[in-house]
Amino acid sequence: MHLFSFQKAYRAIRAAILLLVLTLFCKATIAQNVPFLVKRRGVPLVKNYSSRNYKADPVNFDVTQDKQGVLYFANSSGVLQYDGVNWQLLNLPNQSRAYSLAYDKNQNRVYVGGVGDFGYLSCDQFGNTNYISLKPLIPTKHRNFKHVWLTYVTDQGIFFSTTSGVYIFKQGKIKVIKPSGKKLFHTAFYVKGNFYAREWGVGLQKLQNERLKLVQGGEAFIEERIYAMLPFDEKRILIITRTQGLLLYDGNQFSPWKTEISPQYLKDAIVYFSKTLGDKYFAISTARKGIIILDKQGRIVQQIDESTGLANPYILNILLSKDGNIWVVKIEGISQITLNTPFSLYNQRVELNSNISTSAIIDNQAYFGTIQRGIFSIPWNKTPDYKEINRLKLLNDQINNIFDITAQNQELLVGFNAGIWIYNPKTKQGYTIAKERYTWKFITVQKKPTILLAGARDGLLKIIQKDQQWQAISVKGNRESIPYLAEHKVGQLFTSNDNGVLSKIILNPSLDSVISQQTYDTLQGLPSHQGNRVFQLKDQIVVATQQGIYRYQESQDRFEPHPDFAKVIGNTPVRFAKGDKKGNVWLWIGQPNDLNLVFLKKQGAHAYQLVKTPFQKLKNTFTELGTHINPIDEHNVIFSTPEGAAHYDPSIKVNYDRPYLCLVRKVETIAEQDSLVFGGSFLDSLGRITHLQPSKSTLSFPYTHNDLRFSFAATYYEDSDRLRYSYQLEGFDTDWSSWSANNQKEYTNLREGTYTFKVRGKNIYDKVSTVATYTFTILPPWYRTWWAYLLYGLGAIGLLVGGSAGYSRVRNRQIRARNQELERAVTERTEEILAQKEEITQQAEVLKATNDELKKANVLIKEERDEKVKIYLQEATEATSKLQQIQETLTQKGAETTQKLLANEINTAGELSIIQEKVRSEFPDFADEIDKALADKKITKAIWQVGYCLKLGRSPADISKILPLSNRTVSVYGTRLRKMGVLEAVKK
């Protein structure tokens, strides 16, 4: 009783601690909230799910999310649940469609509107999600309705909106508001604490004192459809209509909101239900144009449609999820759009379908050079035309393998695999110089800004402009490939060739001839002769090596590890380095097959902060062919990706430490036919769904069901396929498992006891989730229950006492028979002596010796008989002592300790007695022989017991579980019995 009370208290304390931790997590989330920003540049990351993924009807009408992070979708087949790993479909009564969903955070309950029915989701005793209908609460005369198009959770109750009435569920009762006359409701909204309904033939109405009243000017919407009413600011509401466009309502009048979207554009787009995104944006769903995101200044920030990644533009509804991204439900499929990120893409969606190798911003125009597709341009200044800033224009597709772009005198110089292409943005004309010269890299000569030097595959080029025409002059004295080039002083260059061999080149004053060239290797401080790439960070010459970044010490003409960078990246291999105007440094680090982008933020004269978390999202997507970085300013960084380019805005802050949950979603017993014993949810004492296991929900499984499978998921949806999991079974595992992508774990042959399964997740940013737990008990088999042990103990005692007494009787009979045999021998000998009386004289001495031998034999017989009696008495005494010990233990220490004591006796007495009976029944000759060997003291009692077990075919491992002997000792005893001939020899 005391132990049970302690366990209950422990579980209650544990639940309270978990609840406290969850509360602290929630507070931490609020405290760490950062402004929600949507980028204009680039296209967002979109992931599409089709009916093939979620195994249900393609059409989805609504979406919501509970506090555990689980997503729910109103689908034509029912309600879909998605936890980031698995989709699960819940059918509604009569297999009807689900049209609307709403989440009540106070009750942690999802309400569902279907066809002719509405209710909420709960779970049964096994944790399986089920549907609870509220229809029985509806007055009988109001039960005839069809589609529940909209559902709202409000302070005034739960509103279920149909065309024939609005049903309000509150405190276990349902009130019904009917439209006037024979009219029908169209749409309804809950905004700023008020419920509005648009009624055909009446207009826009507001619920006041449980009655709908026409708002001032509401008759303007008698025939005008309203698809959204959203809070705009403290006083106004944004109204989105089908034909009149966007309106602002201040409670008295409706006025047009001037934006970049015309009413005609919205009319053509066919608007549907829309949502606010944070406090700065509005997401308008349409049937033809996808999603249009506006800011409060009326600018189009993003338009997400088929051209930017959506599989289908017909959007029915939108959800801003807990992680700041949006989920959209469509006429065909579901899409996840990652907006809460500083990253966006330039890829095939904006006509760029090749990874970029270089970029440049010149006169408010961005230029992207690619490996395979030529050179592209895009406006970079702030423009009112949203489409213009995200649609690239191909300038020249005849030049490929572009490696560098620079500008000089209002013209563009592009280095590529067949020369240098000169382009004038004003005249839009271009021409090629240095034809067939594979040109890698440009630098502007210090103190001579009109002269450029270029590294080419066959040496250095001097580039000048003469008579408004650019010319390329070969620098004499160098013919090696120079993909990397940096200027230390005027006329003094450091270069790296294709193999990473580092050289210093001194040019003549005219910069057209090499005076000297020196190679640097380990003798000058570098870690290797090859694999070195030279870069210039402001006024410093640095070298990216396989062991970190090295710097040039001019006074010693040597290289040394750069102490400032070594503090943050150590000797990590570096492939590329680029500095920005503020002294920050961007690096590609790692090996070619495992490249990572990191940012070293300047913290002082000789200090940097390592920033790598944001770039974990793009980990393992970088290649050696695309190690380009262009830090334009504090809001714009361009770098290459395999599919094009990525845009990174460092000013957009994201809470990468946002807490999230890991959930045990399913527990099954494993057998020929698996059985689900837990479906993923619990009910607390108030009947609310929770992921925390109440103590009363701890299940006990019979020993025959001691094989279990656990399925789990972490509700983190950004790159959910890259989540990793670690688990531990308390009571079985000594430590947490290593991280893996497996979201299931099986345990087999669990012994009796109470276990707690624990699991946690890790996302792409290495943030670890909360720990999910599931406690359960495996019951012992019937033969290891306490009452079985008690019976075994009593039986063992009986066997010990009865066996000892029986054994004593048998041995006494054997001794008497032997004595009688000896007596007959003496009699026969005496008769022989009398018969040979005449030989007594001659054999006197022999007779005397014989008599002496007989005396000794009698003494030995007496001693042997006495010893046997002692053995039997000792065994009887031992049995009595064991009985007394068990009685005392039961009295002093209770049943539990007695149970353990009896367990030992069961193994040595109970099971051994059964074995002896079987052997004596099946092998009586063997039993007599080995009993005789024990009586003759040729073997010990332990060897005698081992012999019985071996005769019955038990292995040494099995015998060591019955007797307190090791496997080796059992084997030795068996060998001895075989040498004596008691046991048969082992057949080889």
Secondary structure, 3 states (H helix, E strand, C coil): CHHHHHHHHHHHHHHHHHHHHHHHHHHHHHHCCCCCCCCCCCECEEEEECHHHHCCCCCEEEEEECCCCCEEEEECCEEEEECCCCEEEECCHHHCCCCEEEEECCCCEEEEECECCEEEEEECCCCCEEEEECHHHCCHHHCCCCECCEEEEECCEEEEECCCCEEEEECCEEEEECCCCCCCEEEEEEECCEEEEEECCCEEEEEECCEEEECCCHHHHCCCCEEEEEECCCCCEEEEECCCCEEEECCCCEEECCCCCCHHHHHHHCECCCEEECCCEEEEEECCCCEEEEECCCCEEEEECHHHCCCCCCEEEEEECCCCCEEEEECCCEEEEECCCCEEEECHHHCCCCCEEEEEEECCEEEEEECCCCEEEEECCCCCCHHHHCCCEEEECCCCCCCEEEEECCEEEEEECCEEEEEECCCCEEEEECCCCCEEEEEECCCCCCCEEEEECCEEEEEEEECCEEEEEECECCCCCCCEEEEEECCEEEEECCCCCEEEEEECCCCCEEEEEEEECHHHCCCCCCCCEEEEECCEEEEEECCEEEEEECCCCEEEECHHHHHHHCCCCEEEEEECCCCCEEEEECCCCCCEEEEEEEEECCEEEEECHHHHHHCCCCCHHHCCEEEEECCEEEEEECCEEEEECCCCCCCCCCCCCEEEEEEEECCCCCEEEECCCEECCCCCEECCCCHHHCEEECHHHCCEEEEEEECCCCCHHHCEEEEEEECCCCCCCCCECCCEEEECCCCCEEEEEEEEEECCCCCECCCEEEEEEECCCHHHCHHHHHHHHHHHHHHHHHHHHHHHHHHHHHHHHHHHHHHHHHHHHHHHHHHCHHHCCCCHHHHHHHHHHHHHHHHHHHHHHHHHHHHHHHHHHHHHHHHHHHHHHHHHHHHHHHHHHHHHHHHHHHHHHHHHHHHHHHCHHHHHHHHHHHHCCCCCHHHHHHHHHHHCCCCHHHHHHHCCCCHHHHHHHHHHHHHHCCCCCCCC
